[in-house]
């Protein structure tokens, strides 16, 4: 399974990438929504694991662009401030099968959401 991580926190991205590769996943990463969209087009992942709050294009905007190409793409959103995004995340949950992780999260929480995707 291929997973794309999109997050402007490069240290966290490295840690998540290491955990996922350790579990046998093929992983690519991008540092913001703009790069994430390009990476999606080149990598065609099964799951997009994206931070919500990022410069240039946030995770919700990124997924809106990706869903124009693939409306059923599996998505896991991450944020350290989920309350700020409660309304758009509720809409995402209603329309699409998305997972949500509040930072910081455990390896077990991440793997559980990936297995549900």
Secondary structure, DSSP 4 states (H G I P E B T S, - for coil): -EEEEE-S-HHHHHHHHHHHHHTT-EEEEESSHHHHHHHHHHH--SEEEEESS-SSS-HHHHHHHHHHH-TT-EEEEEES-GGGGHHHHHHHHHHS-EEEEESS--HHHHHHHHHH-
